[in-house]
Amino acid sequence: MVFIRDTQLALAATVDLVNTLPETSSDSLDTLLSVADLEDYLVSHPYTGSVAHDEDELAAVRAIRPRLHELWRLDRTGAVPRINDMLRDGQALPQLVIHDGYDWHIHATGPEAPLATRIMVEAAMAFVDVIRSDEYDRIRVCAADDCLGVYVDYSKNGSKRYCDTGNCGNRMNVNAYRRRKGRGSA
């Protein structure tokens, strides 16, 4: 399963944004609290167009996180109406564009649209590709018993079980090893 570059970038940005929610972390901390936090996110996931760099923009981006997070709690069919709502709410009008060293790709909002709208619509467009390629089973929640982080499984055989927000995989493997050793020495 290989998505085109802009779909992978949008999915990665969506994963990172959703994983700022307190309910996705084992320590229940919201990690998108300040304009500086948003700036850090934008360094990792730049968006073309206007950015206000203010509290209103931060509030708008924070407000879309639950809508995006919902996509990890739905199945493929259930996600479709939510994605269509996001596209409709964002007044999406897909257009081919080329800029900043990126080859032809789709933007579905204008550069003047609010940042939160551009983020939401790009996420929705990426999920359109996931659904169309029948790969929705790769939209996952971490299997660690103390984590609800979200991720997209890009592994060749679809076997990834843990998110990348911490050391969930290593931690769960160590726990399983200790349980096995405990049973063996008893």
Stockholm file with secondary structure:
# STOCKHOLM 1.0

chainA/1-186         MVFIRDTQLALAATVDLVNTLPETSSDSLDTLLSVADLEDYLVSHPYTGSVAHDEDELAAVRAIRPRLHELWRLDRTGAVPRINDMLRDGQALPQLVIHDGYDWHIHATGPEAPLATRIMVEAAMAFVDVIRSDEYDRIRVCAADDCLGVYVDYSKNGSKRYCDTGNCGNRMNVNAYRRRKGRGSA
#=GR chainA/1-186 SS CCCCHHHHHHHHHHHHHHTTSGGGSTTCCCSCCSHHHHHHHHHHSCCSSCCCCSHHHHHHHHHHHHHHHHTTSSCHHHHHHHHHHHHHHTTCCCEEEEETTEEEEEECSCTTSCHHHHHHHHHHHHHHHHHHTTCGGGEEECCSTTCCCEEECCCTTSCCCSCSSSSHHHHHHHHHHHHHHHHHHC
#=GC SS_cons         CCCCHHHHHHHHHHHHHHTTSGGGSTTCCCSCCSHHHHHHHHHHSCCSSCCCCSHHHHHHHHHHHHHHHHTTSSCHHHHHHHHHHHHHHTTCCCEEEEETTEEEEEECSCTTSCHHHHHHHHHHHHHHHHHHTTCGGGEEECCSTTCCCEEECCCTTSCCCSCSSSSHHHHHHHHHHHHHHHHHHC
//
